[in-house]
Amino acid sequence: MPSFLESRVRSFRYALRGWWFVIRTQRNAWIHAIVSITVIILCIWLRLGARDWAIIILAIAMVWTAEFLNTALEAVVDLASPQHHQLAQVGKDVGAAAVLIAAASSVLIGFLIIGPPLWLLVRGLFQN
């Protein structure tokens, strides 16, 4: 019987394997990664406060979580229904819609939080 620590290490290994699978196989994950890194760099540059950072991190996590769950759902649907089935398609479409909702919400959150300080900075550059 593995120790508590060994089982936790194994769990993290499984999670990282899943993360790597998503990064390797899902084109949209690369878009999420590039946008996430860009947003983080922009937030550092703008020196956002702790509350703004918390909301940005939650928005980024929401998109990644939706993408991971959608990928898991697609794999399970493909396993359960290798042939095309209308309900399998519904499941996949609904999963994709969840990612779309998370991404669109995150864009709105980003504009609300990053937009005003970025606008002030850009406006200040052109007023000199």
N, C-alpha and C positions, 0 to 999 in steps of 0.2 A: 504494500500500500504506500503510495507516494506521500511525502510530507506535505504539509500545507504550503510551504514555500515552493516545493517542486511543482505542485499542481498550479500554483499562480504563475510560475515561469512558463509552464506549458500553455496555460490559457493566453498569456501575452503572445507567445509564439504563434498560436492559432490565429489570434486577432491580427498580428502583423502579416501573416500569410494571406489572410483575407484582404487586408489593405493593399498588399502588393498585387493580388489578383485583380482588384478593381483598377489600380493604376495601369497595369499591363494591358487590360482587355477593354476598358471603357474609354472611348475617345472623349466623352464629355468630362471624365475625371481630369483629363489634362487641362481642359478649359477651366474647370473649377480650381485646379492647382495654380494656374497662371493668374487668375483673377484673385484668388486668396492671397497669394504672395504680393501682388500689386497693391491690394487694399492694405495689407499689413505695412508695407513700405510707406505708403501714402499716410497712414495713420501715425507712424513714427515721425515722418517728416512734419506733419501738422501738429505734433505733440498733443494729441488728444488726451482728455482727462480719463480717469479710471472708469467712470460710468459709461462714457462713450465707447471705451475699449471693451467693456463687458458686453455691451449690446452688439458691437461688431463681431466679437468672438462668438456670441450666440448665433448670429446670423450666418456666419461661416460654418459653424458646426451644424446648423439646421440643414444647409445645402448638402454638406458631406454626408450627414446621416440619411437624408432622403435618397441620395445617390447610392449609398451602400445598401439600403433596404430595397431599393428598386433592382439593383443587381442581384441580390439574394432572391427576390421574388421571381425575377426572370429565370434564374437557374432552376428554381423549384418547379416553375410552370413548365419549362422545357423538359425536365425530368418526368413530370407527371403526364405531360401531354406532348410526346414527340411529334405527333401529327398535328396539323393545324386544326384548332378547335375554336369556335367563336368565344366561348367563355375564357379560354386561355388568353386569347387576344384582349378581352376585356380586362383581365387581371394585369396584363402587361401595360395596356394603355393607362389604366388607373395609376399604376406605379410611376409611369412616366409623367403623368399629370401632377403627382405629388412632388416630383423633382422640379417641375416647372413652377409650381406654386411657391416652393421654398426659394428658388432662384429669383423669381420676380419680387417676392417679399424682401429678399436680401438686397436687391438693387434699390428698392424704395428706401429701406433702412439706410443704406449707404449714402444715397442722395441727401436724406434728412440729416445725417450726422456729419458726413464729410463735406457735403456741398457748401454750407455757409462758411466754414473757415477757409476752404479752398477758394471760394469766390472772393473773399476778402484779400487773400494772398495774391491772387491773380490780378484783381483790380488795383491793388497797391503797386504792382509791378508796372502797370501802364499809366499810373498817375504821376510818376516821377519824371 
